[in-house]
């Protein structure tokens, strides 16, 4: 668990943004998207909100 936030405050790449948009449109849950992108749920939530993407509220 120590290396969990190794990528802390890293800027989003174009590839990550594309993947976020794709996964969000598929209706994936926040937790699953965060795991797929190796980013925190909070980071994914903030980025999705900034891009106007709806994220499924599944757990």
C-alpha positions in Angstrom: 0.0 0.0 0.0 3.0 2.2 0.4 3.4 2.9 -3.3 -0.3 3.7 -3.8 0.2 7.4 -4.6 3.5 7.1 -6.4 1.9 9.1 -9.2 0.7 11.9 -6.9 -0.1 15.2 -8.7 1.0 13.8 -12.1 -0.5 15.7 -15.1 -3.0 13.7 -17.2 -1.8 12.4 -20.5 -3.9 12.5 -23.7 -4.1 8.7 -23.7 -5.3 8.7 -20.1 -8.0 11.3 -20.9 -9.1 9.2 -23.9 -9.3 6.1 -21.7 -11.2 7.9 -19.1 -13.8 9.1 -21.6 -14.1 5.6 -23.1 -14.6 3.9 -19.7 -17.0 6.5 -18.5 -19.1 6.1 -21.6 -19.2 2.4 -21.1 -20.8 3.1 -17.6 -17.9 1.7 -15.5 -17.8 2.5 -11.8 -15.5 5.1 -10.4 -13.5 2.5 -8.5 -12.9 0.4 -11.6 -11.9 3.4 -13.7 -9.5 4.6 -11.1 -7.9 1.1 -10.9 -7.7 0.9 -14.7 -5.9 4.3 -14.9 -3.8 3.7 -11.7 -5.1 7.0 -10.3 -7.0 7.8 -7.1 -10.8 7.8 -7.2 -10.7 11.5 -6.2 -8.4 12.4 -9.1 -10.6 10.6 -11.6 -13.7 12.2 -10.1 -12.2 15.7 -10.5 -11.0 15.1 -14.0 -14.4 13.7 -15.1 -16.2 16.6 -13.6 -13.9 19.1 -15.4 -14.6 17.3 -18.7 -18.4 17.1 -18.0 -18.4 13.3 -17.9 -21.0 11.4 -15.9 -19.5 8.6 -13.7 -21.5 5.7 -12.6 -22.1 5.7 -8.8 -21.7 1.9 -8.5 -19.4 0.5 -5.8 
